[in-house]
Amino acid sequence: MKKFVVLGFLVIALGVAGGVYLASQTTSLFVNQNSGYAYISPAVADLQESVAETCKKVIPSVVHLTTKQKVVDPFSVWSYERESTGVGSGVIITKDGYIVTNKHVIQNANSIYVALADGQEGKAKVIYTDLYTDLAIIKLNGFGNLMPAAFGNSDSVRIGDFVLAVGSPFGYHHSVTFGIVGSKGRKLEQDMSGSVPRVHDFIQTDAALNPGNSGGALVNLHGEVVGINSLIITKGTNTYTGVGLAYTSNIVKRIVDDVLEFGKFRRGYIGINPATIDDLAEHLNTSTELLVKELGLEKKSGVVIGDVGKDTPAEKAGLQQFDIIIEVDGKPINSASDLILNISLKQPGSSVQLLIMRNKRKLTKEVQVAEFPTK
């Protein structure tokens, strides 16, 4: 019996000793013995450092906006006016105070106040609101050495890339949230038959966006702006649900450059009304699948020319009704939104190569881009 007791104590002692040893080893894995801080793997430490440095670089280029607007109280028989306050964000684009933001942030505002990251404040005026997008440019006066943001190439953004959203959610100045790029090339539902088709191309992110983030920066870990935060998909909640949309930096740069040089966005135009393969199938009273085969297409892709305007670049280049545009300058076209976006961003006076399908034959047409008519 004594032998069993001694053996039992021996096993317990070895267990305790082993547990103490493993605990000490585990502690050494997660706690720096010199500083007492929890252990962070080199990869995580590098990411943390990159995020912190990006914040340090970008925050001074983002501004907090407060707008004041006089509104009439609809419930007052005396047409009582009251002042409504709104908040949003903006991104500095020049040293002398030009700022890009969302149109809906500053629309109908009587006064726009700007707060910089260093605490300085000033008043801004509206320079330009875009007809085709939800973008606007304002000017902060009295400041001559601001820090403009660096804009990156949004075409190089990859799904899964880390991004930061910088802005003023619920009025909390210069807040930063972290996430990834969830998707690219997002478009909004729109009426393509309208007289002014919209120019849409969004980056989707799960970095938290809330009211007040509109007009702020979506940046990569190089500190480059790859988007201007503009929309949140709320499904009735009006707060963060994990799906935010930002205008791509390439659209923003194209509009900003034009406005600073010409005072407006000179949108590209060739003079056609686009339609889908489905639209054409319905017009011909046939199925989409059968029409794709009859047109000689490998799959349902491209955009049908529904109509060619008289004396337009398209007519002069020999484009015809029911031609199918497959590519624009080598880029595949899968929707009317794709076509509108690619043509709209072309500079007036430049030329564009269209690959089309006509009578089951592929043809290349060079079209001179004009400026979208304002009337």
LINFENBEL-V804525 format. One record per residue. N is the residue number from 0. RES is the residue in one letter. PSI is psi in radians with two decimals (999 if undefined). D_CENTER is the distance of its C-alpha to the mean C-alpha in Angstrom with 1 decimal. Layout:
n;res;psi;d_center
N;RES;PSI;D_CENTER
N;RES;PSI;D_CENTER
This chain:
n;res;psi;d_center
0;M;-0.76;77.6
1;K;-0.64;77.2
2;K;-0.71;75.7
3;F;-0.67;73.0
4;V;-0.81;72.3
5;V;-0.76;72.1
6;L;-0.67;69.8
7;G;-0.81;67.6
8;F;-0.63;67.3
9;L;-0.77;66.6
10;V;-0.78;63.7
11;I;-0.75;62.3
12;A;-0.77;62.6
13;L;-0.69;60.9
14;G;-0.79;58.0
15;V;-0.79;57.6
16;A;-0.75;57.8
17;G;-0.72;55.2
18;G;-0.73;52.9
19;V;-0.73;53.2
20;Y;-0.83;52.5
21;L;-0.66;49.4
22;A;-0.70;48.2
23;S;-0.65;48.7
24;Q;-0.73;46.9
25;T;-0.74;44.0
26;T;-0.70;43.8
27;S;-0.40;43.9
28;L;-0.60;40.9
29;F;-0.16;38.7
30;V;2.21;40.3
31;N;2.04;40.9
32;Q;-0.43;44.6
33;N;-0.76;44.5
34;S;-0.43;41.6
35;G;-0.04;41.6
36;Y;2.66;37.8
37;A;2.54;36.4
38;Y;2.38;35.8
39;I;2.28;32.3
40;S;2.67;32.0
41;P;-0.66;31.2
42;A;-0.77;27.9
43;V;-0.70;26.7
44;A;-0.72;28.1
45;D;-0.73;26.2
46;L;-0.78;22.9
47;Q;-0.75;23.8
48;E;-0.71;24.8
49;S;-0.76;21.6
50;V;-0.79;19.5
51;A;-0.73;22.0
52;E;-0.64;22.0
53;T;-0.77;18.3
54;C;-0.78;18.5
55;K;-0.63;21.5
56;K;-0.67;19.8
57;V;-0.67;16.5
58;I;-0.73;17.9
59;P;-0.27;20.1
60;S;0.01;17.2
61;V;2.45;15.6
62;V;2.72;17.6
63;H;2.31;18.6
64;L;2.37;19.1
65;T;2.23;22.0
66;T;2.56;22.8
67;K;2.35;26.2
68;Q;2.34;27.0
69;K;2.20;30.4
70;V;2.63;30.7
71;V;2.27;33.8
72;D;1.98;35.0
73;P;-0.25;35.5
74;F;0.04;38.2
75;S;2.21;40.3
76;V;-0.22;43.1
77;W;0.22;43.2
78;S;0.82;39.5
79;Y;2.27;38.9
80;E;2.41;35.9
81;R;2.84;33.9
82;E;2.24;31.0
83;S;2.40;27.7
84;T;2.37;25.4
85;G;2.77;21.6
86;V;2.68;19.3
87;G;-2.87;15.8
88;S;2.93;14.2
89;G;2.91;13.6
90;V;2.22;13.2
91;I;2.27;16.4
92;I;-0.26;16.4
93;T;2.75;20.2
94;K;-0.51;23.2
95;D;0.25;24.8
96;G;0.17;22.3
97;Y;2.39;19.6
98;I;2.35;16.5
99;V;2.46;13.1
100;T;-2.98;12.1
101;N;2.52;11.4
102;K;-0.68;14.4
103;H;-0.29;15.2
104;V;-0.69;15.8
105;I;-0.04;18.5
106;Q;2.31;19.8
107;N;0.23;23.5
108;A;2.39;23.9
109;N;-0.51;27.3
110;S;2.51;26.4
111;I;2.12;23.4
112;Y;2.41;24.2
113;V;2.29;22.3
114;A;2.16;23.0
115;L;2.89;22.5
116;A;-0.48;22.4
117;D;0.10;26.1
118;G;-0.22;27.2
119;Q;2.61;27.7
120;E;2.69;27.0
121;G;3.11;27.0
122;K;2.49;26.4
123;A;2.79;23.9
124;K;2.70;24.2
125;V;2.26;21.8
126;I;-0.71;21.7
127;Y;2.40;19.5
128;T;2.32;17.6
129;D;2.44;16.0
130;L;-0.49;17.7
131;Y;-0.21;15.2
132;T;3.11;11.8
133;D;0.79;11.2
134;L;2.62;11.3
135;A;2.79;14.5
136;I;2.29;16.4
137;I;2.90;19.2
138;K;2.15;22.0
139;L;2.08;23.6
140;N;2.67;27.3
141;G;0.08;29.8
142;F;2.26;27.8
143;G;-0.04;28.2
144;N;0.95;27.1
145;L;2.96;23.6
146;M;1.73;21.4
147;P;2.59;18.4
148;A;2.65;15.4
149;A;2.25;15.3
150;F;2.32;12.4
151;G;3.13;12.1
152;N;1.88;11.8
153;S;-0.34;8.7
154;D;-0.45;11.3
155;S;-0.09;13.2
156;V;2.41;10.8
157;R;2.58;12.9
158;I;2.24;12.9
159;G;-0.23;14.6
160;D;2.49;13.6
161;F;2.45;13.9
162;V;2.74;11.2
163;L;2.44;12.0
164;A;2.19;10.5
165;V;2.22;12.7
166;G;-2.71;13.8
167;S;1.17;16.6
168;P;2.22;16.7
169;F;0.43;19.8
170;G;0.03;20.7
171;Y;1.83;21.1
172;H;2.43;20.4
173;H;0.86;18.3
174;S;2.65;17.8
175;V;2.33;16.0
176;T;2.79;15.0
177;F;2.46;14.8
178;G;-2.78;13.5
179;I;2.93;12.4
180;V;2.06;9.9
181;G;-0.50;11.3
182;S;2.91;10.3
183;K;2.81;8.7
184;G;0.44;9.2
185;R;2.40;8.9
186;K;2.71;10.6
187;L;2.65;12.2
188;E;2.30;16.0
189;Q;2.76;17.3
190;D;1.79;20.8
191;M;-0.27;21.0
192;S;-0.02;24.5
193;G;2.79;23.4
194;S;-0.41;24.5
195;V;1.45;21.0
196;P;2.43;18.5
197;R;2.70;14.9
198;V;1.89;12.4
199;H;2.33;9.5
200;D;1.97;7.2
201;F;2.57;4.3
202;I;2.29;4.2
203;Q;2.39;6.8
204;T;2.71;8.4
205;D;0.09;11.9
206;A;2.29;11.8
207;A;2.14;13.4
208;L;2.38;11.8
209;N;2.97;14.5
210;P;2.24;15.7
211;G;-0.38;15.5
212;N;-0.32;12.2
213;S;2.30;10.6
214;G;-0.13;10.0
215;G;-3.11;10.1
216;A;2.42;8.9
217;L;2.07;7.2
218;V;2.64;9.9
219;N;3.12;12.0
220;L;0.08;15.7
221;H;-0.01;16.7
222;G;0.31;15.4
223;E;2.39;12.9
224;V;2.12;9.6
225;V;-0.08;7.1
226;G;2.79;4.0
227;I;2.02;5.2
228;N;2.27;5.6
229;S;-0.59;7.0
230;L;2.63;8.6
231;I;2.41;10.9
232;I;1.90;13.1
233;T;-0.44;16.4
234;K;0.71;19.2
235;G;-0.11;21.3
236;T;-0.45;20.9
237;N;0.29;18.5
238;T;3.14;17.7
239;Y;2.23;15.9
240;T;0.07;16.5
241;G;-0.03;14.4
242;V;1.87;11.5
243;G;2.65;8.4
244;L;2.40;5.2
245;A;2.32;2.0
246;Y;2.37;3.0
247;T;2.57;4.2
248;S;-0.50;7.0
249;N;-0.64;9.5
250;I;-0.81;9.1
251;V;-0.82;9.2
252;K;-0.73;12.1
253;R;-0.78;13.8
254;I;-0.79;14.0
255;V;-0.82;14.9
256;D;-0.74;17.6
257;D;-0.80;19.1
258;V;-0.74;19.4
259;L;-0.50;21.0
260;E;-0.72;23.4
261;F;-0.17;24.1
262;G;0.03;23.1
263;K;2.90;20.8
264;F;2.01;18.3
265;R;1.56;20.7
266;R;2.42;19.1
267;G;2.66;20.7
268;Y;2.40;23.2
269;I;-0.19;25.9
270;G;0.73;27.4
271;I;2.75;27.1
272;N;2.04;26.2
273;P;2.64;24.5
274;A;2.81;25.8
275;T;2.89;25.3
276;I;-0.66;28.1
277;D;-0.70;28.6
278;D;-0.78;29.2
279;L;-0.70;31.8
280;A;-0.72;33.5
281;E;-0.69;33.9
282;H;-0.64;35.2
283;L;0.01;37.7
284;N;0.87;38.6
285;T;3.05;38.0
286;S;2.67;35.9
287;T;-0.74;32.6
288;E;-0.78;34.1
289;L;-0.68;37.2
290;L;-0.68;35.3
291;V;-0.75;33.2
292;K;-0.75;36.5
293;E;-0.52;38.2
294;L;-0.18;35.5
295;G;0.29;35.8
296;L;2.57;32.3
297;E;-0.51;31.9
298;K;3.02;29.3
299;K;1.74;27.4
300;S;2.95;24.9
301;G;3.03;24.4
302;V;2.33;24.4
303;V;2.39;27.7
304;I;1.88;28.6
305;G;-0.54;29.9
306;D;2.55;31.3
307;V;2.14;31.7
308;G;2.60;32.1
309;K;2.41;35.3
310;D;0.57;35.4
311;T;2.88;31.8
312;P;-0.65;30.6
313;A;-0.78;30.4
314;E;-0.75;34.0
315;K;-0.50;35.2
316;A;-0.07;33.7
317;G;0.29;35.6
318;L;2.59;32.9
319;Q;2.74;34.5
320;Q;2.40;33.7
321;F;0.03;33.0
322;D;2.59;31.9
323;I;2.06;29.1
324;I;2.05;26.3
325;I;-0.66;25.5
326;E;2.64;23.6
327;V;1.98;22.1
328;D;0.72;23.0
329;G;-0.09;23.4
330;K;2.21;20.1
331;P;2.45;20.9
332;I;2.09;20.2
333;N;-0.12;20.1
334;S;2.86;19.1
335;A;-0.59;19.4
336;S;-0.72;15.6
337;D;-0.80;15.7
338;L;-0.84;18.5
339;I;-0.77;17.2
340;L;-0.87;14.0
341;N;-0.69;16.3
342;I;-0.72;19.0
343;S;-0.60;17.1
344;L;-0.05;15.7
345;K;2.49;19.3
346;Q;2.29;21.3
347;P;2.35;24.3
348;G;-0.28;27.4
349;S;3.02;26.0
350;S;2.73;26.9
351;V;2.44;25.2
352;Q;2.11;26.9
353;L;2.24;26.8
354;L;2.09;28.3
355;I;2.82;29.9
356;M;2.19;32.3
357;R;2.13;35.4
358;N;0.77;38.5
359;K;0.25;37.4
360;R;2.44;37.1
361;K;2.30;34.2
362;L;2.64;34.1
363;T;2.24;32.1
364;K;2.29;31.6
365;E;2.18;30.5
366;V;2.33;29.1
367;Q;2.19;28.9
368;V;2.33;25.7
369;A;3.09;26.5
370;E;2.41;24.6
371;F;2.21;23.5
372;P;2.41;26.4
373;T;-0.27;25.9
374;K;999;28.8
